[in-house]
Amino acid sequence: MRRQWQVWFLVIVAALVLGSTSLAGLRDDVDRLVRAAPLKGASVAVSIRDVDSDLPLVSINDRQPMTPASNMKLLTTGAALHALGGNFEFTTRLLRDGDRLIVKGDGDPAFGDPILLKEMSLNGQQGVSADAFLSLWVKPVVDAGMTSVSEVVVDDRIFDREFVHRTWPMDQLNNDYCAQVSGLNFHANVLHFFPKPRTGQPPMVSDCLPAAPWLKITNNATSRQGKGEKTTLGIIRKMGTNELTFRGNVRIPYRDPVAVTVDDMPGFFAHLLADRLQRAGVEVNGHRSSRPDDSVSQGTPIGPVITTPLATVITRCNRDSENLYAESLLKRVGHAMTGAPGSWTNGSAIVRHIIHERLGDSELAGAVVVADGSGLSQDNRITAAMMTAWLASFANDSRLGPLLIDSLAIAGESGTLKKRYSKVNLYGATVQAKTGYINRVSCLSGFVTMPDGRRRTFSVLVNGLKADCISQAKQLQDQVVAAIAEDMAASTVHLGGD
């Protein structure tokens, strides 16, 4: 018995010594990687934390507030899980109130999302068009015998009417990643065009999803086919309207869509639904979004209630880095916790409160500045130490943790990490993480998990990047992750005996 005890004692001592030596080696390795990275004066912060002990293993500039870019989505999605619960579902309804139809929005960013429509099946067919999706409501109205509708009203009052964050880049608001945020979102709040060249004429630009024939379009584009001509089409939307101008050249037909954001989706969707009802033979005398003084929307549900699980939303948000999803989650949390229309103001306050509640560390939580939910704003601030503590709080949360972790892109397999790590040795580890990039910022935060279940969280934040150093920042992030995996593989202790 005494000999057996001595053997176990020696094994434990050896494990402790090995672990201490390994961690010192990891700290030195990461420090060398940071110092050697050719980032031309950019600021770098690194935090690596052990999940089981919740202790920091590597700390380099990890208390310095940094701009996180899309790593902000880790805070937003985690806060949404904490506030709404893992079983929450967005619900969007069509109500019949006499001869009126009311669309009751819930802020669902997935409602009519063209990517998710491709994954839907309807009547035994895989993939659903925007019009087929709309028919889920149009047909029941016709089947109910409604031949005329006094008005179609979209009640989007679950959110405020600040569709665009004040700190977003004003010159990029036509781009799909700057889609407006509203209490009723549809088709990711963008239009998809499929231009085709026409010999000697401007290109055909009428092929639009969803079809909206009332749009005012100015076509200044060309269809030049000569040698050296390229396809350079761009769409400009006049601020505060849905008036579109096409510019540039179309040399070959577009197979992938050209996207442009929609202004005021609640009003646009009211017009869209009214148009589809009229095509189906239902007379519609008016359409609008709700007014502040409208009474509480009531009526009998007509057609299916459209639901989206929170897990679907956070996965699309994190894995594919969809900004609209993050902003909708931020505002939905604000509404859920205050009862007021969701806004960037109340949503940001709730996220900060949840961070403090989960971490129980006023210093870590106090360094956070929440401007928006997606990280598109340059005004957001986090620290690497806070991020790894936040992620560890979910890794140790058996109820919510798996939902957050499973929502992340997997290195070399999915989402924004699908094309990374193909040539990086991860020593059998699984890396699940969130990328982040805006002007002068590149970040990566997430989890490294070994086959035996051991897990560490990491955050590598790079700010002040010059344009020609983006690939070097990503290389540093990948090298740090590989160093973590190598260290975890080397520190494996096999216990056993005769």
C-alpha positions, -999 to 999 in steps of 0.1 A, spaced: 0 0 0 28 24 10 47 17 -23 15 24 -43 10 57 -24 46 67 -32 41 60 -69 10 82 -70 28 109 -51 56 109 -76 32 110 -105 14 140 -91 47 158 -84 59 151 -119 26 164 -133 29 196 -113 65 201 -124 57 193 -160 28 217 -159 48 246 -144 76 241 -169 51 238 -198 34 271 -188 67 289 -186 75 276 -220 41 287 -234 45 322 -220 80 325 -235 68 311 -269 39 335 -272 60 364 -261 86 355 -288 58 352 -314 44 387 -305 78 403 -305 88 387 -339 55 396 -357 61 422 -384 32 444 -375 49 478 -379 40 493 -345 6 478 -341 -6 471 -305 -11 435 -295 -29 420 -265 -29 383 -257 -47 364 -229 -48 326 -225 -68 311 -197 -73 276 -183 -110 267 -182 -109 242 -153 -90 264 -129 -102 297 -145 -66 310 -141 -47 331 -166 -18 313 -182 -5 340 -205 -10 377 -201 5 402 -226 -10 437 -225 -42 419 -215 -57 448 -195 -53 473 -222 -87 484 -237 -88 475 -274 -112 477 -303 -126 442 -308 -142 443 -342 -165 413 -346 -152 397 -314 -179 419 -299 -204 393 -312 -191 369 -285 -204 393 -258 -236 400 -276 -245 364 -282 -235 353 -247 -256 381 -232 -285 371 -253 -283 335 -240 -280 348 -205 -309 371 -207 -333 353 -230 -325 317 -222 -314 288 -245 -350 279 -253 -360 313 -265 -376 317 -299 -383 348 -321 -419 348 -332 -434 368 -361 -471 368 -366 -497 380 -391 -529 391 -374 -563 398 -388 -581 428 -372 -614 431 -390 -605 442 -425 -569 451 -415 -538 429 -415 -511 435 -390 -476 421 -391 -463 418 -355 -425 419 -356 -403 405 -330 -369 417 -342 -361 384 -358 -330 388 -380 -336 354 -396 -371 362 -409 -368 356 -447 -330 354 -446 -321 342 -481 -293 320 -468 -317 302 -444 -344 301 -471 -321 279 -491 -320 254 -463 -358 253 -458 -381 228 -474 -416 235 -485 -440 210 -501 -412 184 -504 -388 208 -522 -355 219 -508 -349 257 -510 -376 284 -507 -378 316 -527 -387 349 -511 -421 348 -529 -428 313 -517 -420 324 -482 -444 353 -485 -471 329 -499 -471 313 -464 -492 343 -454 -508 354 -487 -525 320 -493 -542 318 -459 -556 354 -464 -570 343 -498 -583 310 -484 -600 330 -455 -621 347 -482 -607 382 -477 -612 400 -510 -603 434 -497 -580 448 -470 -583 483 -457 -546 485 -448 -515 463 -442 -497 476 -411 -462 464 -399 -459 468 -362 -421 471 -356 -423 489 -323 -405 462 -304 -374 482 -314 -368 519 -318 -366 535 -352 -329 543 -351 -321 520 -380 -284 529 -384 -259 533 -356 -244 568 -354 -208 556 -355 -211 533 -384 -190 542 -415 -213 565 -435 -197 557 -468 -205 520 -464 -242 521 -455 -252 507 -489 -232 475 -482 -249 444 -469 -228 443 -437 -242 477 -428 -279 466 -432 -304 486 -412 -318 471 -380 -355 472 -373 -383 455 -354 -393 437 -386 -364 425 -406 -368 406 -439 -344 391 -465 -315 403 -443 -327 438 -451 -311 438 -485 -322 435 -522 -304 411 -545 -299 420 -581 -286 398 -610 -275 422 -638 -269 409 -673 -251 427 -702 -270 438 -733 -251 445 -765 -250 482 -772 -273 490 -743 -272 495 -705 -273 461 -687 -306 446 -676 -310 453 -639 -346 445 -634 -340 409 -620 -344 416 -583 -351 395 -552 -375 401 -537 -392 417 -568 -402 453 -560 -414 469 -593 -421 503 -576 -384 510 -570 -370 541 -586 -339 529 -605 -315 550 -626 -293 528 -648 -261 546 -657 -242 513 -661 -227 500 -694 -223 466 -711 -189 470 -727 -175 437 -739 -142 448 -754 -108 434 -746 -96 445 -712 -131 455 -701 -141 442 -666 -173 438 -646 -172 467 -621 -209 473 -612 -219 492 -581 -252 502 -567 -257 535 -549 -288 541 -527 -298 577 -520 -296 583 -483 -330 580 -466 -347 565 -497 -348 534 -518 -339 552 -549 -311 533 -566 -284 542 -592 -264 516 -611 -229 525 -622 -199 507 -637 -198 480 -663 -214 445 -667 -193 423 -690 -207 389 -680 -240 379 -663 -240 379 -625 -246 344 -610 -241 356 -574 -262 386 -564 -252 422 -561 -266 433 -528 -278 468 -516 -294 476 -483 -330 486 -480 -341 518 -462 -369 514 -436 -376 477 -440 -409 479 -420 -424 503 -445 -409 484 -474 -423 451 -462 -457 465 -458 -456 476 -494 -442 442 -504 -469 422 -487 -496 445 -501 -482 440 -536 -482 402 -532 -518 402 -519 -530 424 -548 -513 399 -572 -533 372 -556 -565 391 -562 -569 408 -528 -577 445 -530 -554 465 -506 -563 501 -500 -532 511 -480 -500 500 -464 -477 515 -437 -456 508 -407 -470 515 -373 -473 549 -357 -462 556 -321 -498 564 -311 -513 532 -326 -531 511 -301 -516 477 -291 -518 454 -320 -545 428 -316 -562 403 -338 -567 367 -348 -536 349 -361 -539 341 -398 -514 319 -415 -484 302 -396 -465 319 -368 -429 321 -380 -405 311 -353 -367 310 -352 -348 294 -323 -322 315 -305 -296 288 -313 -301 293 -350 -296 331 -346 -265 330 -325 -249 304 -349 -256 325 -379 -243 355 -360 -210 339 -348 -202 314 -375 -209 336 -404 -203 369 -386 -236 385 -396 -239 420 -382 -276 423 -385 -280 393 -363 -258 408 -336 -276 441 -336 -310 425 -335 -299 404 -305 -286 435 -287 -319 454 -292 -340 423 -283 -321 419 -250 -327 456 -243 -364 451 -249 -366 419 -229 -350 434 -198 -365 469 -198 -399 465 -215 -391 495 -236 -385 494 -274 -351 478 -279 -323 503 -287 -286 505 -288 -287 525 -255 -307 500 -234 -292 470 -251 -257 482 -244 -265 489 -208 -279 454 -203 -249 437 -220 -225 456 -196 -247 446 -166 -246 409 -177 -208 410 -181 -204 423 -146 -229 397 -133 -212 367 -149 -176 377 -141 -181 392 -107 -150 413 -113 -156 450 -114 -121 457 -129 -126 433 -158 -162 444 -165 -155 481 -159 -131 483 -189 -158 473 -214 -174 499 -237 -204 486 -256 -213 509 -285 -231 483 -308 -236 445 -309 -216 435 -340 -183 453 -335 -188 474 -366 -184 506 -345 -149 517 -337 -161 529 -303 -163 495 -287 -136 485 -262 -127 453 -244 -97 437 -229 -82 404 -237 -83 394 -201 -120 401 -199 -127 382 -231 -111 350 -219 -128 353 -185 -161 358 -203 -156 327 -225 -145 306 -195 -177 315 -177 -196 299 -205 -173 269 -209 -180 262 -172 -218 267 -177 -233 233 -185 -267 249 -195 -256 278 -218 -220 270 -226 -226 243 -253 -249 266 -272 -223 294 -274 -194 271 -281 -213 252 -308 -222 285 -325 -186 292 -334 -167 286 -366 -144 255 -365 -109 259 -377 -105 244 -412 -141 233 -413 -168 260 -411 -178 297 -413 -152 324 -412 -125 298 -402 -131 274 -430 -101 284 -451 -78 290 -421 -55 265 -404 -52 241 -434 -14 242 -430 -13 246 -392 -6 216 -369 -32 217 -341 -20 185 -324 -54 170 -325 -71 199 -309 -104 215 -320 -104 252 -324 -137 271 -322 -134 308 -325 -147 342 -336 -128 363 -361 -129 401 -362 -118 426 -388 -126 463 -394 -102 491 -405 -69 489 -386 -82 460 -364 -78 422 -365 -89 399 -336 -94 363 -328 -109 348 -296 -122 314 -288 -115 279 -274 -88 253 -279 -101 219 -268 -81 187 -267 -96 152 -274 -96 144 -236 -118 174 -229 -92 198 -215 -100 233 -227 -84 268 -228 -98 301 -239 -77 326 -258 -79 362 -271 -55 378 -295 -64 414 -302 -44 435 -327 -51 473 -331 -34 500 -351 -28 478 -381 -15 492 -413 -33 480 -444 -4 458 -456 -1 440 -422 -35 422 -421 -22 388 -432 7 391 -406 -19 397 -378 -38 366 -388 -6 346 -390 3 357 -355 -32 347 -342 -28 313 -359 7 308 -344 -6 316 -309 -34 291 -313 -9 264 -325 14 272 -296 -15 266 -272 -24 233 -288 12 222 -288 16 230 -252 -16 212 -242 -5 181 -262 29 182 -246 15 186 -210 -7 155 -212 1 132 -183 -8 95 -186 -15 80 -153 -13 42 -149 7 13 -135 11 -24 -133 
